[in-house]
Amino acid sequence: MKPLLFVIFLVSACLAEPHLPEGTKALPSAAEKGRGPLALVNLNHHVLGHARVFGGKQPDLFVAGYGGPQAVHLFRWVDTAENGAPVFAEPVVVKCAFKDKGVVFQRKDGSITGLWISKEELVTTIFNRAKLEFIETMRERLPKGVKSPSSLGALVNEDGVDLAFEMSDGTKGPQGDPWTEEWRPFNSSGIATGGLRYRYLMGWTGKGEAWQITKTQREVYFSMHSITGIDLGPGHERDLITGSRQGNLVHYHNQAASGFDLEGKQWVAGEDGNALRHPSINPSVSAYPGGLIACGEGSLYFYRFTGKWMSSGAPVFDDPVSVLQENADLYAGTLPSPTTVDWNGDGVLDILAGNSEGFVLFFENIGRNDEPKFLPATRVRAGGREIQVQAGYSGSLQGLQEARWGYLSPNAIDWNGDGTLDLITGDITGDYRIYLNRGTKTEPKLDVAHPLYCDGIDLHGMWRCRPAVAKIGDRMALAIVDGEDHFHLFWRIDDYNVEDGGKLMLEDGKTIGASGGPGGLSGRCKLDFFDWNQDGHLDFVIGTGRVNAIPDRETGMPMPTIGVKTLGTPLLMLNTGTNERMKFARPVPFRDEARKIIQPGGAHETGAVGTFLGGKGPNLLICNEAGRLFLLPGHRLSVTR
């Protein structure tokens, strides 16, 4: 066994990098000047700070990405949009020995400093404009009492820089391995196990010992992600704002002209007086003229400061708007799951995509089917509000800390035969919901989500899966990954009810499994009914994560056949039966003309559907987990082993 495992490891290592056919580019924004949401090719972003590098009217932006290729990038400011959002040029990579746990700021003399945490040291660097490089100038031990800080913030004063460090209160979360049957993040009463981990701030003026500067050690649940000094006007020139795991932005009024004298925390408020909540999980924050920029998993957003204050002392900011980049790729959020339909009834196929933030996005095609051109996304609404599905307190099998993820995976079909497209979705919870369209072909108007039922029980299966839907004969069919981890067919009874159509089978009569293991290794499967070989029978095009093992855990795809450390891999399962009596061949990956396996990038999960976008179809629309969409011509792909 040992030699075999060694071989699998080698194969996995070789396939750890994403692969797309030569010359493949992400679908671009067709908006004026190619503008679209600013996002690196990473799952998460961290704005390090801003400085006037290129002499523009507004500062340029330093951004680090993690969850993917790690690097520090510099974005040149080029414009301000009508809604007040800054617009930047395409990024350039900055030479830097550090990638995160840093802050960048500009001193009064114009020099640009980068401070970084490296294990137990504080590293000072100076930015060289000519070389686009942060050059190290000094290292020193972190002050006494500051051990393993998660982030730092800087306040420039007349004498130097005051530093704030994000510290853990030491509480441990739920214990155990979330990829095992024994994992229990909630007890029998439905309450999260383990302690609630909190963060607080310590301050240091560059001499003497550091000291706790927040009122308590239980300030922000799980993480702050960053600390920014911000000037909010007279009496608030040296305030602090932090991010948080759950998306709240936390404000501290600093009464000290030098050093720190912090009042108790206040949630940053919106115009309605309620605490703002960032659209996605894990936002870090950085001051920017007129407000602040926040980003976490997903793209960057700008919050404009209104100049108003709540009676409680909380600052009031506008709702966030997307920071923009020129010549941008279309951006679908992290871990997108797409489908192609004519959503607005203009005769051409558009793209709908769900993502980890829990939104459904609409990319309007202003071109043709054979030469599509897509505008940046708008969020689809239901019941008059933007759709956003998230786990909440107990909706994630991996625990409370995942409350802000949604992993929404939509499919669109005329479910009730009224001539308009409805949405059916799967998500992080494993539940399936329908959004009925009460509008028209050209102006969709969705009802709020309603559960689908089978035998009066909410239809439920493995988490993070996309349902396949199709009309077969005069009946609507729905396929999911069921609670036993098998591909399973259901038939529509009425708008909200389905009946059991039985498990779907391989040619040899065996069931079709999806998961590589229990717990977090389960689910993540994106099913799509599509006649790939145009023989009149509905096949499966499947988006997967690294941990999928279809049709079984011993010989499945992509794990373990391609490798236990491989990437999400689009798969095809041909229907060798009929639509009424389906039976499926074993899955095969899509390959390019060089016979290399198509893997768009990302281990968590990747969306994939068959489509006639692009002309000369069928073609393949796939996503990487960093939010890019790729349209691959079918004639350049093969589907043999």
WORA-V939597 format. One record per residue. N is the residue number from 1. RES is the residue in three letters. SS is DSSP state (@ for helix, = for strand, . for the rest). OMEGA is omega in radians with two decimals (* if undefined). Layout:
n res ss omega
N RES SS OMEGA
N RES SS OMEGA
This chain:
n res ss omega
1 MET . -3.07
2 LYS @ 3.10
3 PRO @ -3.14
4 LEU @ 3.11
5 LEU @ 3.13
6 PHE @ 3.12
7 VAL @ 3.12
8 ILE @ 3.13
9 PHE @ -3.14
10 LEU @ 3.12
11 VAL @ -3.13
12 SER @ -3.11
13 ALA @ -3.12
14 CYS @ -3.06
15 LEU . -3.06
16 ALA . 3.12
17 GLU . 3.13
18 PRO . 3.11
19 HIS = 3.01
20 LEU . 3.13
21 PRO . -3.12
22 GLU . 3.12
23 GLY . -3.13
24 THR . 3.09
25 LYS . 3.07
26 ALA . 3.07
27 LEU . -3.08
28 PRO = 3.00
29 SER = 3.09
30 ALA . 3.08
31 ALA . 3.12
32 GLU @ -3.10
33 LYS @ 3.12
34 GLY @ -3.07
35 ARG . 3.09
36 GLY = -3.14
37 PRO = 3.14
38 LEU . 3.12
39 ALA . 3.03
40 LEU . 3.10
41 VAL . -3.11
42 ASN = 3.06
43 LEU = -3.05
44 ASN = 3.13
45 HIS = 3.09
46 HIS = 3.09
47 VAL = -3.10
48 LEU = -3.13
49 GLY = -3.14
50 HIS = 3.10
51 ALA = 3.09
52 ARG . -3.12
53 VAL . -2.99
54 PHE . 3.04
55 GLY . 3.13
56 GLY . -3.14
57 LYS . 3.12
58 GLN . -3.08
59 PRO . 3.05
60 ASP = -2.91
61 LEU = 3.02
62 PHE = -3.07
63 VAL = 3.02
64 ALA = 3.07
65 GLY = 3.01
66 TYR = -2.89
67 GLY = -2.99
68 GLY = -3.14
69 PRO . -3.06
70 GLN . 3.11
71 ALA = 3.00
72 VAL = -3.10
73 HIS = 3.08
74 LEU = 3.12
75 PHE = 3.12
76 ARG . 3.08
77 TRP = 3.13
78 VAL = -3.04
79 ASP = 2.98
80 THR = -3.11
81 ALA . -3.11
82 GLU . -3.13
83 ASN . 3.09
84 GLY . -3.13
85 ALA . 3.05
86 PRO = 3.12
87 VAL = -3.08
88 PHE = 3.05
89 ALA . 3.10
90 GLU . -3.04
91 PRO . 2.94
92 VAL = -3.13
93 VAL = 3.11
94 VAL = 3.08
95 LYS = -3.08
96 CYS . -3.14
97 ALA . -3.09
98 PHE . -3.08
99 LYS . 3.13
100 ASP . -3.07
101 LYS . -3.12
102 GLY = 3.06
103 VAL = -3.13
104 VAL = 3.12
105 PHE = -3.12
106 GLN = 3.13
107 ARG . -3.10
108 LYS . 3.12
109 ASP . 3.11
110 GLY . 3.13
111 SER . -3.07
112 ILE = -3.08
113 THR = 2.97
114 GLY = 3.07
115 LEU = -3.02
116 TRP = 3.01
117 ILE = 3.09
118 SER = -3.04
119 LYS . -3.10
120 GLU . -3.13
121 GLU = 2.99
122 LEU = -3.06
123 VAL = 3.08
124 THR = 3.07
125 THR = 3.06
126 ILE = -3.11
127 PHE = 3.08
128 ASN = -3.07
129 ARG . -3.08
130 ALA . -3.10
131 LYS . -3.03
132 LEU . -3.03
133 GLU = 2.96
134 PHE = -3.07
135 ILE = -3.09
136 GLU = 3.12
137 THR = -3.09
138 MET = 2.97
139 ARG = 3.07
140 GLU = 3.11
141 ARG = 3.01
142 LEU . -3.11
143 PRO . -3.14
144 LYS . -3.13
145 GLY . 3.11
146 VAL . -3.10
147 LYS . 3.10
148 SER . 3.08
149 PRO . -3.10
150 SER . 3.10
151 SER . 3.10
152 LEU = 3.05
153 GLY = -3.05
154 ALA = 3.00
155 LEU = -3.14
156 VAL = 3.06
157 ASN . -3.08
158 GLU . -3.06
159 ASP . -3.08
160 GLY . -3.07
161 VAL = 2.99
162 ASP = -3.06
163 LEU = 3.01
164 ALA = -3.09
165 PHE = 3.06
166 GLU = -3.05
167 MET = 3.09
168 SER = 3.08
169 ASP . 3.06
170 GLY . 3.13
171 THR . 3.11
172 LYS . 3.11
173 GLY . 3.14
174 PRO . -3.08
175 GLN . 3.10
176 GLY . -3.08
177 ASP . -3.09
178 PRO . 3.11
179 TRP . 3.12
180 THR . 3.08
181 GLU . -3.06
182 GLU . -3.07
183 TRP . 3.14
184 ARG . 3.13
185 PRO . 3.10
186 PHE = 3.13
187 ASN . -3.06
188 SER . 3.06
189 SER . 3.14
190 GLY . -3.12
191 ILE . -3.11
192 ALA = 3.11
193 THR . -3.11
194 GLY . 3.13
195 GLY . 3.04
196 LEU . -3.06
197 ARG . -3.10
198 TYR = 3.12
199 ARG = 3.10
200 TYR = -3.06
201 LEU = 2.92
202 MET = -3.12
203 GLY = -3.13
204 TRP = -3.12
205 THR . 3.13
206 GLY . 3.09
207 LYS . -3.12
208 GLY . -3.11
209 GLU . 3.00
210 ALA . 3.12
211 TRP = 3.11
212 GLN = -3.09
213 ILE . 3.03
214 THR . -3.07
215 LYS . -3.09
216 THR . 3.00
217 GLN . 3.10
218 ARG . -3.05
219 GLU . -3.05
220 VAL = 3.14
221 TYR = 2.95
222 PHE . -3.11
223 SER . 3.02
224 MET . 3.13
225 HIS . 3.10
226 SER . 3.11
227 ILE = 3.12
228 THR = 2.94
229 GLY = -3.05
230 ILE = 3.10
231 ASP . -3.13
232 LEU . 3.06
233 GLY . -3.05
234 PRO . -3.12
235 GLY . -3.11
236 HIS . -3.07
237 GLU . -3.03
238 ARG . 3.13
239 ASP = 3.08
240 LEU = 2.97
241 ILE = 3.07
242 THR = 2.97
243 GLY . 3.10
244 SER = 3.10
245 ARG . -3.02
246 GLN . 3.04
247 GLY . 3.04
248 ASN = 3.07
249 LEU . -2.95
250 VAL = -3.07
251 HIS = 3.03
252 TYR = 3.04
253 HIS . 3.13
254 ASN = -3.08
255 GLN . -3.05
256 ALA . 3.04
257 ALA . 3.06
258 SER . -3.07
259 GLY . -3.04
260 PHE . 2.94
261 ASP . -2.95
262 LEU = 2.92
263 GLU . 3.12
264 GLY . -3.07
265 LYS . 3.02
266 GLN = 3.02
267 TRP = 3.02
268 VAL . -3.01
269 ALA = 2.98
270 GLY . -3.10
271 GLU . -3.14
272 ASP . 3.11
273 GLY . 3.13
274 ASN . 3.13
275 ALA = 3.06
276 LEU . 3.09
277 ARG = -3.11
278 HIS . -3.09
279 PRO . -3.07
280 SER . -3.11
281 ILE . 2.95
282 ASN . -3.12
283 PRO = 2.87
284 SER = -3.06
285 VAL = 3.04
286 SER = 3.08
287 ALA = 3.05
288 TYR = -3.09
289 PRO . -3.14
290 GLY . -3.11
291 GLY = 3.10
292 LEU = 3.07
293 ILE = 3.11
294 ALA = 3.13
295 CYS = 3.05
296 GLY . 2.97
297 GLU = -3.04
298 GLY . -3.04
299 SER . -3.08
300 LEU = 3.13
301 TYR = 3.09
302 PHE = 3.06
303 TYR = 3.12
304 ARG = 3.06
305 PHE = -3.07
306 THR = -3.03
307 GLY = -3.11
308 LYS = 3.12
309 TRP = 3.01
310 MET . 3.11
311 SER . 3.10
312 SER . -3.07
313 GLY . 3.13
314 ALA . 3.07
315 PRO = -3.10
316 VAL = 3.12
317 PHE = 3.01
318 ASP . 3.00
319 ASP . -3.05
320 PRO . 3.01
321 VAL = -3.06
322 SER = 2.89
323 VAL . -3.01
324 LEU = 3.03
325 GLN = 3.02
326 GLU . -3.10
327 ASN . -3.07
328 ALA . 2.92
329 ASP = 2.89
330 LEU . -3.11
331 TYR . -3.05
332 ALA . -3.06
333 GLY . -3.07
334 THR . 3.13
335 LEU . -3.06
336 PRO . 3.08
337 SER = -2.96
338 PRO = 2.89
339 THR = 3.14
340 THR = 3.12
341 VAL = 3.02
342 ASP . -2.98
343 TRP . -3.08
344 ASN . 2.98
345 GLY . -3.13
346 ASP . 3.05
347 GLY . 3.09
348 VAL . -3.11
349 LEU . 3.03
350 ASP = 3.06
351 ILE = 2.89
352 LEU = 3.13
353 ALA = 2.94
354 GLY = -3.13
355 ASN . -3.08
356 SER . 3.09
357 GLU . 3.13
358 GLY . 3.12
359 PHE = 2.88
360 VAL = -3.08
361 LEU = 3.10
362 PHE = 3.05
363 PHE = -3.11
364 GLU . 3.08
365 ASN = 3.12
366 ILE . 3.07
367 GLY . 3.12
368 ARG . 3.10
369 ASN . -3.11
370 ASP . 3.06
371 GLU . -3.06
372 PRO . 3.03
373 LYS . -2.99
374 PHE = 3.00
375 LEU . 3.04
376 PRO . -2.97
377 ALA . 2.83
378 THR = -3.10
379 ARG = 3.12
380 VAL . -3.08
381 ARG = 3.05
382 ALA = -3.09
383 GLY . 3.11
384 GLY . -3.13
385 ARG = 3.07
386 GLU = 3.04
387 ILE . 2.94
388 GLN = 3.12
389 VAL . 3.10
390 GLN . -2.98
391 ALA . -3.02
392 GLY . -3.00
393 TYR . -2.98
394 SER . -3.05
395 GLY . 3.12
396 SER . 3.13
397 LEU . 3.12
398 GLN . 2.95
399 GLY . -3.08
400 LEU @ -3.07
401 GLN @ 3.14
402 GLU @ -3.07
403 ALA . -3.04
404 ARG . 3.03
405 TRP . -3.13
406 GLY . -3.13
407 TYR . -3.08
408 LEU . -3.08
409 SER = -3.05
410 PRO = 2.91
411 ASN = -3.06
412 ALA = 3.10
413 ILE = 3.04
414 ASP . -3.00
415 TRP . -3.05
416 ASN . 3.01
417 GLY . 3.14
418 ASP . 3.08
419 GLY . 3.10
420 THR . -3.09
421 LEU . 3.05
422 ASP = 3.09
423 LEU = 2.97
424 ILE = -3.00
425 THR = 2.85
426 GLY = -3.08
427 ASP . -3.07
428 ILE . -3.06
429 THR . -3.03
430 GLY . 3.09
431 ASP = 3.08
432 TYR = -3.06
433 ARG = 3.09
434 ILE = 3.03
435 TYR = -3.12
436 LEU . -3.10
437 ASN = 3.12
438 ARG . 3.14
439 GLY . -3.13
440 THR . 3.11
441 LYS . -3.07
442 THR . 3.13
443 GLU . 3.13
444 PRO . 3.07
445 LYS . -2.99
446 LEU = 2.91
447 ASP . 2.99
448 VAL . -3.10
449 ALA . 3.07
450 HIS = 3.12
451 PRO = 2.89
452 LEU . -3.10
453 TYR = 2.93
454 CYS = -3.07
455 ASP . 3.11
456 GLY . -3.13
457 ILE = 3.08
458 ASP = 3.11
459 LEU . -3.00
460 HIS = 3.10
461 GLY = 3.14
462 MET . -3.06
463 TRP . 2.97
464 ARG . -3.13
465 CYS . 3.09
466 ARG = 3.10
467 PRO . 2.98
468 ALA = 3.13
469 VAL = 3.12
470 ALA = 2.99
471 LYS = -3.13
472 ILE = -3.00
473 GLY . 3.11
474 ASP . -3.11
475 ARG = 3.06
476 MET = -3.12
477 ALA = 3.13
478 LEU = 3.10
479 ALA = 3.12
480 ILE = 2.91
481 VAL = -2.98
482 ASP = -3.08
483 GLY . 3.03
484 GLU . 3.08
485 ASP . -3.14
486 HIS = 2.98
487 PHE = -2.98
488 HIS = -3.08
489 LEU = 3.05
490 PHE = 3.13
491 TRP = 3.12
492 ARG = 2.95
493 ILE . 3.09
494 ASP . -3.04
495 ASP . -2.98
496 TYR . -3.07
497 ASN = 3.07
498 VAL = 3.06
499 GLU = -3.06
500 ASP = 3.07
501 GLY = 3.10
502 GLY = 3.10
503 LYS = 3.06
504 LEU . -2.98
505 MET = 2.94
506 LEU = 3.11
507 GLU . -3.11
508 ASP . 3.08
509 GLY . 3.13
510 LYS . 3.08
511 THR = -3.11
512 ILE . 3.08
513 GLY = -3.08
514 ALA . -2.89
515 SER = 3.11
516 GLY . -3.12
517 GLY . -3.12
518 PRO . 3.05
519 GLY @ -3.10
520 GLY @ 3.09
521 LEU @ -3.03
522 SER . 3.03
523 GLY . 3.05
524 ARG . -3.01
525 CYS . -3.09
526 LYS = -3.05
527 LEU = 3.11
528 ASP = 2.98
529 PHE = 3.14
530 PHE = 3.14
531 ASP . -3.04
532 TRP . -3.08
533 ASN . 3.02
534 GLN . 3.08
535 ASP . 3.13
536 GLY . -3.12
537 HIS . -3.11
538 LEU . 3.07
539 ASP = 3.00
540 PHE = 2.81
541 VAL = -2.95
542 ILE = 2.92
543 GLY = -3.06
544 THR . 2.88
545 GLY . 3.12
546 ARG . -2.96
547 VAL . 3.05
548 ASN = 3.10
549 ALA = -3.05
550 ILE = 0.21
551 PRO . 3.13
552 ASP . -3.03
553 ARG . -3.14
554 GLU . -3.03
555 THR . -2.95
556 GLY . 3.09
557 MET = -0.16
558 PRO = 3.11
559 MET . 0.17
560 PRO . -2.97
561 THR . 3.14
562 ILE . 3.11
563 GLY . -3.07
564 VAL . 3.11
565 LYS . -3.14
566 THR . -3.11
567 LEU . 2.99
568 GLY . -2.97
569 THR . 3.04
570 PRO . -3.09
571 LEU = 3.05
572 LEU = 2.99
573 MET = -3.11
574 LEU . 3.06
575 ASN = -3.13
576 THR . 3.03
577 GLY . 3.06
578 THR . 3.10
579 ASN . 3.14
580 GLU . 3.12
581 ARG . -3.06
582 MET . 2.89
583 LYS . -2.91
584 PHE = 2.97
585 ALA . 3.10
586 ARG . -3.09
587 PRO . 3.05
588 VAL = 3.08
589 PRO = 2.99
590 PHE . 3.14
591 ARG = 3.10
592 ASP . -3.07
593 GLU . 3.06
594 ALA . 3.12
595 ARG . 3.09
596 LYS . -3.11
597 ILE = 3.12
598 ILE . 3.07
599 GLN = -3.01
600 PRO . 3.08
601 GLY . 3.10
602 GLY . -3.10
603 ALA . -2.98
604 HIS . 3.06
605 GLU . -3.13
606 THR . 3.12
607 GLY . 3.12
608 ALA = 3.06
609 VAL = 2.95
610 GLY = -3.07
611 THR = 2.99
612 PHE . 2.93
613 LEU . 3.09
614 GLY . 3.11
615 GLY . 3.11
616 LYS . -3.10
617 GLY . 0.12
618 PRO . -3.14
619 ASN = -3.07
620 LEU = 3.01
621 LEU = -3.11
622 ILE = 3.13
623 CYS = 2.87
624 ASN . -3.02
625 GLU . 3.08
626 ALA . 2.95
627 GLY . 3.11
628 ARG . 3.14
629 LEU = -3.10
630 PHE = 3.11
631 LEU = -3.06
632 LEU = 3.10
633 PRO . -3.10
634 GLY @ -3.10
635 HIS @ 3.10
636 ARG @ -3.09
637 LEU . 3.01
638 SER = -3.07
639 VAL . 3.04
640 THR . -3.09
641 ARG . *
